[in-house]
Structures are given as structure tokens and as C-alpha cells.
């Protein structure tokens, strides 16, 4: 277990336990219809294959886009993508990693988002906003997993 003093202040790191299997969590992280239910973003071209470039559409008016690429894909273990919010005046390139580990009768999921420059005030604000957003999003992921037929 990592202590708070070991955490990277420039990264978002959130762990959650889900009572579903690692395969169910992987499925929820990688199937576009399920992604849309918990991430609330429609995906264009997403496939959990390394090197795949895709877009997540942000349902705002006007719509926004997050451009990404799959960097790591190990089914049932790890998914890593890039995350670039194309709405930003100066888009930052973040890396979002989901590590999946079996734990008891369920799964421990660790989300890590890196690439924030916390010496920059806007980047520090973005980091803090993303941390709050991911906590809500991971709760929605739990709801999708609870309602699924695994």
C-alpha cells in the first residue's frame, strides 16, 4: 500500500474496489457502449488495441473532443491511453492508466493520470478538477458494473 507521502502531487491516483471480476471491469473499460454509460463520452474509433487513435466526444454545445491513443492494452490487467482535450487553448497531453488486479472475490482498480505541470496555476487547477471528476466517474463505473450481466 502506498502512503500519502509517496503519492505524486502532480498525478491523480485513485483506487476503487469492485465486487465484479477483472474481466468484467476490463469489458466496462473497453467496450464503447459501456464506456459511454460511465464516462459519459461517446467514442469514435476506440478499440483497446495498442496504437489505436480515437476521439471521445464531449456532449456540450458546442461539442468538445478528447483525442487519444491506446499506449498499453493487456486484457484484464492494464489499459493506458493518452488524453488531450482539444478545447483547451494550449492542450496538454495527459496519460491515463487503469491497472486491474484481482482482489478476493472482486477487482481492485487503480486509475492514474499523469502529465500535469503543477507549477503552472492552470495545470494545477486542471489536476484538481480531474481528480474530483474521476471520483464521480469511477462511481458511475461501479453503477454500470452493478447493472451488467457478468
Wavefront OBJ file of the C-alpha trace (Angstrom):
o trace
v 0.000 0.000 0.000
v 1.237 3.462 -0.860
v 1.275 6.109 1.839
v 0.127 9.655 1.091
v 3.738 10.875 1.349
v 4.683 8.551 -1.534
v 1.955 9.824 -3.871
v 2.946 12.091 -6.729
v 1.308 15.505 -6.149
v 1.344 16.107 -9.916
v -0.673 12.942 -10.606
v -4.238 11.882 -9.955
v -4.221 8.465 -8.272
v -7.500 6.856 -7.232
v -8.123 3.259 -6.232
v -11.508 1.538 -6.108
v -12.725 -1.945 -5.297
v -15.474 -3.502 -7.398
v -17.083 -6.848 -6.499
v -17.043 -7.912 -10.174
v -14.297 -9.930 -11.880
v -11.268 -8.364 -13.598
v -12.765 -9.496 -16.929
v -15.993 -7.589 -16.200
v -14.034 -4.445 -15.273
v -11.952 -4.804 -18.450
v -15.101 -5.140 -20.524
v -16.577 -1.982 -18.971
v -13.325 -0.082 -19.645
v -13.035 -1.149 -23.270
v -16.469 -1.639 -24.854
v -17.643 1.625 -26.456
v -21.315 1.194 -25.421
v -20.289 0.630 -21.803
v -17.694 3.429 -21.863
v -20.412 5.861 -22.882
v -22.526 4.815 -19.875
v -19.893 5.570 -17.225
v -17.529 8.055 -18.898
v -20.478 9.909 -20.444
v -18.450 10.465 -23.602
v -19.227 8.940 -26.984
v -16.217 7.279 -28.560
v -15.284 7.416 -32.216
v -12.839 4.753 -33.323
v -11.996 3.427 -29.848
v -10.585 -0.074 -29.783
v -8.381 -1.443 -27.000
v -5.524 -2.226 -29.387
v -2.137 -0.563 -28.913
v -1.650 2.214 -31.448
v -5.363 2.876 -31.985
v -6.162 6.594 -32.311
v -9.649 7.662 -31.222
v -11.838 10.584 -30.198
v -14.099 10.939 -27.175
v -16.881 13.434 -27.916
v -17.800 15.761 -25.039
v -21.588 16.362 -25.135
v -21.563 20.139 -24.769
v -22.717 22.944 -27.012
v -20.507 23.328 -28.899
v -19.297 19.739 -28.602
v -15.732 19.184 -27.488
v -13.301 16.442 -28.300
v -10.684 14.486 -26.429
v -8.103 12.940 -28.730
v -6.389 9.785 -27.571
v -4.186 6.860 -28.431
v -4.011 3.442 -26.790
v -0.493 3.013 -25.372
v -0.890 -0.219 -23.364
v -3.511 -2.917 -23.616
v -3.246 -6.059 -21.517
v -6.750 -7.554 -21.228
v -7.860 -7.924 -17.637
v -4.695 -6.200 -16.380
v -3.928 -2.741 -17.763
v -5.176 -0.106 -20.198
v -3.183 3.078 -20.821
v -4.275 5.910 -23.122
v -3.270 9.458 -23.929
v -5.819 12.191 -23.194
v -5.716 15.562 -24.981
v -8.648 17.963 -24.512
v -8.843 19.666 -27.881
v -10.980 22.513 -26.435
v -8.045 23.855 -24.445
v -6.227 26.928 -25.695
v -2.956 25.089 -25.024
v -3.870 21.375 -24.985
v -1.887 19.303 -22.508
v -1.064 15.658 -23.191
v -2.014 13.546 -20.207
v -1.660 9.819 -19.772
v -4.500 7.887 -18.121
v -3.735 4.399 -16.851
v -6.136 1.821 -15.432
v -4.450 -1.068 -13.601
v -6.707 -4.019 -12.823
v -5.843 -6.514 -10.080
v -7.882 -9.431 -8.739
v -8.626 -8.925 -5.056
v -10.582 -11.514 -3.114
v -13.843 -12.104 -4.987
v -13.589 -8.860 -6.915
v -11.231 -6.372 -8.500
v -9.020 -3.516 -7.345
v -8.835 -0.777 -9.995
v -6.165 1.901 -9.794
v -6.592 4.942 -12.033
v -3.530 7.129 -12.503
v -3.483 10.280 -14.614
v -0.107 11.935 -15.190
v 1.306 14.792 -17.228
v 0.240 17.771 -15.110
v 2.675 20.633 -14.585
v 1.598 21.768 -11.124
v 3.986 24.724 -11.226
v 1.527 26.169 -13.758
v -1.587 27.510 -11.999
v -3.982 26.372 -14.748
v -2.471 22.898 -14.860
v -2.735 22.612 -11.071
v -6.401 23.641 -11.265
v -6.950 21.129 -14.081
v -5.315 18.390 -11.991
v -7.593 19.119 -9.033
v -10.689 19.268 -11.253
v -9.760 15.980 -12.915
v -9.336 14.312 -9.522
v -12.849 15.379 -8.485
v -14.226 14.329 -11.866
v -12.589 10.907 -11.803
v -14.009 10.166 -8.348
v -17.528 10.756 -9.706
v -16.753 8.855 -12.901
v -15.449 5.807 -11.026
v -18.681 5.769 -9.014
v -20.595 5.714 -12.324
v -18.360 2.857 -13.471
v -19.432 0.989 -10.327
v -23.092 1.543 -11.239
v -22.503 0.179 -14.751
v -20.754 -2.865 -13.286
v -23.617 -3.424 -10.793
v -26.193 -3.334 -13.594
v -24.257 -5.534 -16.015
v -24.816 -9.195 -16.717
v -21.401 -10.539 -15.875
l 1 2 3 4 5 6 7 8 9 10 11 12 13 14 15 16 17 18 19 20 21 22 23 24 25 26 27 28 29 30 31 32 33 34 35 36 37 38 39 40 41 42 43 44 45 46 47 48 49 50 51 52 53 54 55 56 57 58 59 60 61 62 63 64 65 66 67 68 69 70 71 72 73 74 75 76 77 78 79 80 81 82 83 84 85 86 87 88 89 90 91 92 93 94 95 96 97 98 99 100 101 102 103 104 105 106 107 108 109 110 111 112 113 114 115 116 117 118 119 120 121 122 123 124 125 126 127 128 129 130 131 132 133 134 135 136 137 138 139 140 141 142 143 144 145 146 147 148 149 150
